[in-house]
Amino acid sequence: MSLSRIVSSVLLSGLAIACQGTKLDIDSEQGIVINQKPTVSFTSPNNNQIFALGEQVNISVSASDADGQVTQVEFIANNQSLLLDLEAPFELSKSDFILGEHQIEVIATDDKGASSNAFVVIKINDLTNAAPSISFNSPANNSQFTFAEPIRFSVDAIDLDGSISQVEFFVNNQSVSIDTASPYEYVNNQLSLGDHEITAVALDDKGATQEAKLSISIDGGTSNDLASPDALYFLSPEPYAELTLFWSDNTEDETGFVIERKFENSDWQSVATTTANATEHQLTNFDRSDTSYFRVKAIRNTQESPASEMLKVVGTSDTLEVYPEVAGIRAPQMVTVNGITFPEIQYQTPADPTQGHATRISTYFSAEVRTSASNNAMTPLNSPVYETRPQLRNFLAQDDPKHSGGHRPYGYGLYGPNSSKSGSSMHSKHWTNIDASEEVIVTIDLLSSGSLPSTIDINDLEIHPAPVSVTKLNDSSFEVTLPGATDYTRHYRIAVNRKAWSGHASTSNRGNIIIEAPLYVFINPVHIAPASAPSNEIKEFNNGELVAFGAGIHLPNPTYQFLGDAAGKGNSTVREMYIPGDAYLHYGFLFKNNNYALKVWGRGLYSDEMYNLYYLYSDNDDGYLWTDDSRTPWASHQAIGGNPWKVEQSWDTHVWLMGNYHDEPSIFAGLTNIGARMGVMVRDGHAHLINHKDVGYGGGTYQDGSKGSKTYYRGNLLINDDDITYIHEDYLMEFNTSYVMHNGPSFQFGWEFNGVKASPTKVKNHTIWSSDRLFQSFWKNHGVFDSRLRLGALNQHNGGIFENMEFWGKESVIWNLRIWDEETSGGPSVSILGDKTFKNINIRQASYNKENLCTERNQALGQESYIRFFHFDNLVIEGDKLDHIDDGNHFVYNQSCKPIPASDTSEISSGVLLHTFTFFSLPDPIAEPASGTAPIGDAILVQAENDKFVQPDASLPVSLSPAVANQDQATEGFLVTDAGDGYIALRAFNGYYLKADPMRYGYLYTVPDIARGDEDSQSISDDAKFIWVDLGNDDFALWSKSMGLYVRMETNSGPEMPLYAASDTVGANETFTVTGTTTPPVFASIVNQTVEAETFSDSFGAKLANSDAVGYIKNNTWVSFDLNLTNIATDIEANFSLVGGSVKAGAVITILADDVVIGSVTTPVFGPQELPVILTLGSISDISTLKLEFGHSTETGFLLDIDKFTLKYQTTAN
């Protein structure tokens, strides 16, 4: 492959790569810069060379660069810069080094910024001064002592040409005493059992030193019956000022216990001694800044037991931590519960244990991590890499075809073997959790045990999002440099040999898009555990309010699965549960906390494998047995089965937060979900989902806002085999990552709404990985943003803000938004999807497929649909910013849409209202300009720079009669009105004032948006106030008070040329001309009248229901109202509020004015609903009696109940 091809390939995946001496760094503006590091070495002095005090030390280096030139060499001594030499020869002479050792470092930097370094050590001695002599008098070398025995260390020290200044004593290289006068002695009775090295260093008056060493051992008389304490654990909650250690006492006649503590690279030190029979001890005034280790020994007089196991307590200033692997995961034990014997971790194929466990230590990858700042000085930490595969829940063969497709274990992505399909292999996923608050280097090794091992191809390595850099070390390993995490988890997906493995013969049934053996690297914020528990145990603290899990595998335990106080059931004591990274829980969780907040968190793993997660499908037509009850004691249960509230899960969700406590959030944080189907569901309450990861073959999250749920998401990895989440509930997402495995969208806009839905959803700083799709084509339920909203069933779906989102890979379908015609009955309706903002959207690679914005219609039923008010604010695709919808030919809309599937006969409509679409960013508001002389009282005709006249266009559907520059002839003008304080208002001939909408990027419109909640008023609001700016020659500009910007004709929002208040300067498109005046109409006043249904004056069959509604309505019944409406100047906009459970679809209401039919409307769906209709009056201007007649083509029972209806119309002015 040519270099250009290599660079192109790397650019597409966004990688920063370095290959064995060649470093490829990513620059977001310039792309990839290929550069080899310079080389540098010392020519003088030699390492460990000795110089006399005051002697000149000549330092010279050789530096070169294979693909450029060395631009500088920096000389550093003892971490202090001495010289920056900018040209060869690179050398330095220095004669003022003080006595002692000095480390000399040189750093060579080339013309592209790469650097290398080299080190030497020199020694400066006072050659005119003879070093002193020193020797031990006592004890003898290799002497043995018993524990706690006082030991006197005595030395002779002589200086022949001066005097001795001091003798310093060291124990195991740690300074313990300084003696400045003869006899030079040190006494110690606290040395621990074992061997110790003692060093004495004499210093003379001129700075020369000499040392003597000896070794001793402490045997202590350890007794065979003095058993070690064990089962250590701790409690140290915030603010971490205390730490309580707990242990098990395994000795009968000890006299006490010694507690020892050590830090990284230090020796054990005794910190406390307890009395006999103690099993806990509290350290007060505890400093938890640094990570430390504890152990406990039993003592009997001078004897002590072997030390207990070591207990690690992570410090608050720690910047890098990893957890040990889950104890027992390499060889899960067989256990028997309720007569069923099963493995602690389920076999991937229960019928064939030789296929291994579904979750295990990775057979593909191992990982080590170190900090970047350590410069290779630290020993890398092993970070366990886990692997999971689709888990079968019955005893069919691994390759049985019934496992594949749909929501089966192998899913839509065909993730497992199939005896009827060649190229069907077992898929796997791999992950590792690292806590790091600073930049780290992760070394990945490719293991030979994987089913697709091969030499690593650095040009076929895909990492999303882009790392800081990548370096190939050899054919089977590479390093990835990743930034640290402080407030949220960073997620990286690594695809090794992306194309080679996806195109391998053994994976051909899945095609070449699905990523084989993806590796997820999670960089988490360093977390501080409040407590711990011994392995395979669970400990309670503070009377059960705090619970900590120990390492190991934990079987289901209802006591800690079902938390809350609802109805007096469940575990109402727990407030916080901590699960460490080496714990594996077979748990589903259900919270029903109505009076307090809960927190469940840590780094642990939890799995649904013991349960039946597919119970909804147990009666499938092909007889597939979703779970065999003999597999585990819980195989017939839901993941939350057996809960005391008898709640049944929906969508196979196995974590439900259902408490209705709102004052504080309940928190579910940091855990890793090895689950199928759905993940975390929030209903009713206030919840935070933080740093949670889905790594199995399902996941995602749902919210149910029926009782006011409110959810905050941060730092989560959300994946799915269906929808990840709906976007119409009250939640905020920040710094999350998501991707679709194959089926379903990331953000589902919904299926149906009866009424108007104003979505408060906000998604910010979000990363989308490329979809793990089976093939390039897509269908109804695919897309990052997807809509299954249906004609008739949908009224309005408004709202949703998506900001600072980054998309990786071309496999994803991003926008698949359509309103679908799937109805066969119902009456006329208008369905609207609108008011979505997509801001700062960076699509790294354009999708295989065009982005779809489509609407369908059903003319036979009179059903229309529209997409309006979509704001694309800084939409960038492959580096190009889109200025309009056709820019780059990325979008399909209106008549370019096609039915999905192709056989669909639905009619595509032109319901994407481009004049409401924006592709610009709003500038900052500007200062209010000086007001000019406006033609107050004139009805002016206005022309834009395109020579078209500006006026409201009522013909544009569901657009609120916007101001557009699209008329060849002026049929209407604007009445210029004094709005006070230097402002003017422009009254359109429909009676409403022209307004700039701050919620829609300054869109200029006239008719109020009643569905949004606008007041139906013809008064002058702030949105309707403008500054008239004179430009001369009948030209003018308008500055909007509500926007702080000038009005312009927007040329990138379709052919209608709509007006937006969105400019901070005045140019051609902001310039308008008064071409004349006209006569304004006589403005009518608006009447909004609500009629309570129970106020009817007469009826047949229908009668009062529940004292505030009209019910008992059947076929051929009627009800009438004496209204006495007069001077009606327009048709009437009516809306009927239908209530109760008796509302039938297909019920017809015929409306008569004084026995003349003026309209009819049909209920489109069952259940309570709002039913709008236009009543056409023709020449009718007065109505005495309004009559409602009811009917249905098939129903003979009750049809509906009416609570009230509203009438909106205009009357002629007095």
CORRA-V124296 format. One record per helix or strand of 2 or more residues. SS is the DSSP state (@ for helix, = for strand). FROM is the first residue (numbers start at 1). LEN is the number of residues. If there is no record, write none. Layout:
SS	FROM	LEN
SS	FROM	LEN
This chain:
@	3	11
=	18	2
=	22	6
=	31	6
=	39	6
=	49	4
=	57	8
=	70	8
=	80	6
=	90	5
=	100	11
=	115	11
=	133	6
=	143	3
=	151	8
=	164	8
=	174	6
=	184	5
=	194	11
=	209	10
=	230	6
=	243	6
=	256	8
=	269	7
=	280	4
=	292	9
=	303	2
=	311	3
=	320	2
=	334	4
=	340	4
@	353	3
=	359	3
=	365	7
@	372	3
=	381	2
=	386	3
@	401	3
=	429	8
=	440	7
@	458	3
=	462	3
=	469	6
=	477	6
=	490	6
@	498	5
@	505	6
=	518	7
=	538	4
@	542	3
=	546	4
=	552	3
@	558	4
=	562	3
@	566	3
=	576	4
=	583	3
=	589	4
=	599	4
=	605	3
@	615	3
=	655	3
=	666	4
=	672	3
=	677	7
=	686	5
=	693	2
=	698	7
@	705	3
=	710	5
=	717	4
=	725	2
=	731	4
=	737	4
=	744	5
=	753	6
=	762	7
=	782	5
=	794	5
=	801	7
=	815	6
=	829	15
=	851	8
=	863	15
=	880	2
@	887	3
=	891	3
@	894	3
=	907	3
@	914	3
=	939	5
=	949	5
=	962	6
=	974	7
=	983	6
=	995	3
@	998	3
=	1003	3
@	1010	3
@	1022	3
=	1026	7
=	1035	6
=	1045	5
=	1058	6
@	1068	3
=	1072	7
=	1085	8
@	1093	3
=	1098	4
=	1103	3
=	1109	5
=	1118	8
=	1132	8
=	1148	6
=	1156	7
=	1169	7
=	1183	9
=	1200	12
